Amino acid sequence: MTSVQNLLLPLNGNRVYLILIFLMWLGLGCSPKTTIPPSNKVVQQATKNIKDTVPEEIVQKYPDTLVWKNVSDQYPPIISPEEINIQEKVIHSYSKGEKVFLKKKYFLSLLIPLKSNQYTNSSLASNRFVQFYAGALLALEDLERNNLHLEINITDTEYPGFSAQKFMDSIDYTKTDLIIGPFEREDLKIVTGEALKKQITVISPWQTSTKIAKENDFYVQLKPNLKEHFIKITENVCSLYNRGEVTVITHNNQEGKAWFNYFSETAQKITGNKSYLNHFTVSEDSLQSPNTAFVRMFSNNPPKAVILPYYSYNDEEKLYSVVRRLSADKGKKEVVVYGMPLLHDSERIDYEYYSTLNVRIAISDFMDESKYEVKNFKKRYYDMFGEIAGHDAVKGYDVFMFIGKNLEEYGSKFQEHIISQRQNYLMSDFEIHKSVSDEEKSRVNIDFDFFENKQIQIIEFRDSGFKVID
């Protein structure tokens, strides 16, 4: 059973159930220290006394896994009904047989900013992290049904008194196989650094950065970084258009120049042509004046496609202004507009612009509403919680299904064994690769800094909806 299995009760179609969830686990989940049942305290103490009985090669290679052996007939290993049997399995990876050690039960810690002490009935289900957690509950139910046993310790990182350092100082690494989160970047840096020392795998579902970890094979980033989106767009346009047919549009500032330089360098690596892409800059004044922003760009040798690199919600107003003026200034000329996930997620940009501008978007999480599996999940979610499942609910489900299935197959350091394997879930596709921090690429003899999902799709607006095209 999972530690939250007792929470999966029928719902009467309202938010009361979610409130009950919080009330039931709040007392246990807010403490950064995993609660150990009284019946297991003796075993915990015994564990401290007989660590020397673990084979040295197992300690070095799998320090987070305890394997007991008989010292003698006089002193047999101490075993509790709650202790987990270890099974050895040989897998075929990289053209050779490798041993992994699997458990019948895994212990996970979820660090998530629920702000549970601030909730009211009206605000509960609107929180993206509540939705993520609720989706995770459904994944845990499915995994339990398939006989994968997970015990989850939940910590609200927004609860008063939480400290990432204190959490890691107090964590029992013998009872922690995996950490998911936290969300805040500085907290994540602390957790990944300390987890490396204790050799516990950390999964980050939310952050996208090349600066979190260095030479850390216990850190897995599930959200592809910004430049991976740029690379995907560049690869797509280079396969479809000729030199000079694609223009990168940015504001006239240093950030815009840096964006263009990265696109241009990437295109050069792909095509061998230094000037494959064009660059067009705009100012705020030109975007506010009719028929001035892009008239010149469309008058002489107009582009067949343009790229809008705007990705941050801080740039949402800029992106909207560019899209609005592009739609007006292009006239009857056909153009394809490439953009980042912000172009898909922004509430400012409606479907009229998607159709007029033939929008294509590089995105790592795309939910095809027409898929039976998605419809079924949304029905289950509504039946369970009385709420409509949003993006974060599906994300929570996918992340925990990804974690569970790979724990079952490869154990607590599964990231080493799934490199380049594409795994598809309801909304998220995962393809884990080794990545090197941009700041550290000048180092000599560095294999990699962390594991990262690099699976990104290109979706296109067709027939009143988006479809995957690449």
DANORCOR-V709491 format. One record per backbone hydrogen bond with DSSP energy under -0.5 kcal/mol. CO is the residue of the C=O (numbers start at 0). NH is the residue of the N-H. E is the energy in kcal/mol with one decimal. If there is no record, write none. Layout:
BEGIN
co->{CO:CO}
nh->{NH:NH}
e->{E:E}
END
This chain:
BEGIN
co->{1:3:4:6:13:14:15:16:17:18:19:20:21:22:24:24:25:31:34:36:37:39:40:41:42:43:44:45:49:50:54:54:55:56:57:61:64:74:74:76:79:84:86:88:88:90:90:92:95:97:99:99:101:103:105:105:106:106:107:108:108:109:109:111:111:114:115:119:119:122:122:123:126:127:128:129:130:131:132:133:134:135:136:137:138:139:140:141:142:143:146:147:148:149:150:151:152:154:154:155:158:162:163:164:165:166:170:171:172:176:177:178:178:179:183:184:185:186:187:188:189:190:191:192:193:194:194:200:201:201:202:202:203:203:206:214:215:217:218:219:219:220:221:224:224:225:225:226:227:228:229:230:231:232:233:234:235:236:236:241:244:244:245:246:246:247:247:248:249:250:252:253:254:255:256:257:258:259:260:261:262:263:264:265:266:267:271:272:275:277:279:281:282:283:284:285:288:288:293:294:295:298:303:304:305:306:306:307:309:311:312:314:315:316:317:318:319:320:321:322:323:324:325:327:329:335:335:336:337:338:339:339:340:340:341:347:349:349:350:351:352:353:354:356:358:359:360:360:362:363:363:365:366:367:370:371:372:373:374:375:376:377:378:379:380:381:382:389:390:391:392:393:394:395:396:397:398:399:400:401:402:403:404:405:405:406:410:412:413:413:414:417:417:419:420:420:422:426:427:429:430:431:432:434:434:436:437:439:444:448:449:450:451:453:456:456:457:457:458:459:459:461:464:466}
nh->{4:6:7:8:16:18:19:20:21:22:23:24:25:26:27:28:29:33:36:39:40:43:44:45:46:47:48:49:52:53:57:58:59:60:61:64:66:70:71:78:82:103:101:90:99:92:97:95:92:90:88:101:86:148:107:150:176:177:152:110:179:111:154:113:156:117:118:122:123:125:126:126:130:131:132:133:134:135:136:137:138:139:140:141:142:143:144:145:147:146:148:149:105:151:107:153:109:111:156:158:161:166:167:168:169:170:172:174:175:200:108:180:202:110:187:188:189:190:191:192:193:194:195:196:197:198:199:178:203:219:180:204:221:222:222:216:218:201:450:203:221:452:223:227:228:228:229:230:231:232:233:234:235:236:237:238:239:239:240:244:303:304:277:248:306:249:279:308:281:252:256:257:258:259:260:261:262:263:264:265:266:267:268:269:270:271:273:275:243:247:249:251:286:287:288:292:291:292:297:298:299:300:335:246:337:248:308:339:339:314:315:318:319:320:321:322:323:324:325:326:327:328:329:330:332:305:337:359:307:361:342:343:343:344:345:349:352:353:354:355:356:358:357:336:460:338:362:458:456:365:428:367:368:370:374:375:376:377:378:379:380:381:382:383:384:385:10:393:394:395:396:397:398:399:400:401:402:403:404:405:406:407:408:409:410:410:413:415:416:417:417:420:431:421:422:431:429:365:424:422:453:419:451:448:449:439:440:442:446:215:434:220:432:455:362:458:468:469:360:461:466:464:461:459}
e->{-1.3:-2.2:-1.6:-2.1:-0.8:-1.7:-2.4:-2.1:-2.0:-2.5:-2.4:-2.0:-2.0:-0.5:-0.7:-3.5:-1.7:-0.5:-0.5:-2.2:-1.6:-2.3:-2.2:-2.4:-2.4:-1.3:-1.1:-1.4:-1.8:-1.8:-0.7:-2.0:-2.3:-1.8:-3.1:-2.0:-0.5:-1.0:-0.7:-0.6:-1.6:-0.9:-3.3:-0.6:-2.9:-0.8:-3.1:-1.2:-2.3:-3.4:-2.7:-0.6:-3.3:-0.8:-0.5:-2.8:-3.1:-1.3:-2.9:-0.6:-3.2:-0.7:-2.9:-1.8:-1.2:-1.9:-0.8:-0.7:-1.2:-0.6:-0.5:-1.2:-1.9:-2.0:-2.4:-2.7:-2.5:-2.1:-1.8:-1.3:-1.6:-2.6:-1.9:-2.0:-2.7:-2.4:-1.8:-1.1:-2.6:-1.9:-0.6:-0.6:-2.4:-0.5:-2.9:-0.6:-2.6:-2.4:-0.9:-1.5:-2.0:-2.5:-2.2:-2.3:-1.8:-1.1:-0.9:-1.8:-1.0:-0.8:-2.2:-0.5:-3.2:-3.1:-2.5:-2.1:-1.7:-2.6:-2.8:-2.0:-2.4:-2.8:-1.8:-1.1:-1.8:-0.9:-2.2:-2.4:-0.5:-2.7:-2.9:-0.7:-2.6:-0.6:-0.6:-0.6:-1.1:-3.4:-2.6:-2.8:-0.6:-2.8:-0.7:-0.9:-1.1:-0.7:-1.7:-2.5:-2.1:-2.2:-2.5:-2.8:-1.9:-2.6:-2.4:-1.1:-0.7:-0.7:-2.6:-2.0:-2.1:-1.7:-2.5:-0.6:-2.5:-0.5:-2.6:-0.7:-1.9:-2.1:-1.9:-2.3:-2.4:-2.3:-2.5:-1.8:-2.2:-3.1:-2.5:-2.2:-2.5:-2.1:-1.8:-1.6:-3.0:-2.5:-0.6:-0.9:-2.4:-3.1:-1.9:-1.9:-1.7:-1.1:-0.8:-0.5:-1.1:-0.6:-1.9:-1.0:-1.1:-0.5:-1.8:-2.1:-3.1:-2.6:-0.6:-0.6:-0.6:-2.2:-1.2:-2.8:-2.4:-2.2:-2.3:-2.6:-2.6:-2.1:-2.6:-2.2:-1.4:-3.3:-1.8:-0.8:-1.9:-2.7:-0.6:-2.9:-2.8:-2.3:-1.9:-0.6:-0.9:-2.4:-2.4:-0.6:-0.9:-1.2:-2.1:-2.5:-2.4:-1.9:-0.9:-1.6:-2.3:-2.0:-0.6:-2.5:-2.9:-0.5:-0.9:-0.7:-1.0:-1.8:-2.2:-2.7:-2.1:-2.5:-1.9:-2.6:-2.9:-2.3:-2.7:-2.2:-3.1:-2.3:-0.6:-1.7:-2.1:-2.5:-1.8:-2.7:-2.8:-1.9:-2.2:-2.6:-2.4:-2.7:-2.5:-1.7:-2.3:-2.3:-1.4:-3.0:-0.6:-1.7:-0.9:-1.3:-2.0:-0.5:-0.6:-2.1:-0.5:-0.5:-0.6:-0.6:-2.8:-1.8:-1.6:-2.9:-2.5:-2.9:-2.9:-3.5:-1.7:-1.4:-0.9:-1.8:-0.6:-3.1:-3.0:-2.8:-2.7:-0.8:-2.7:-0.6:-3.0:-1.5:-2.5:-0.7:-2.5:-1.2:-3.8:-3.0}
END
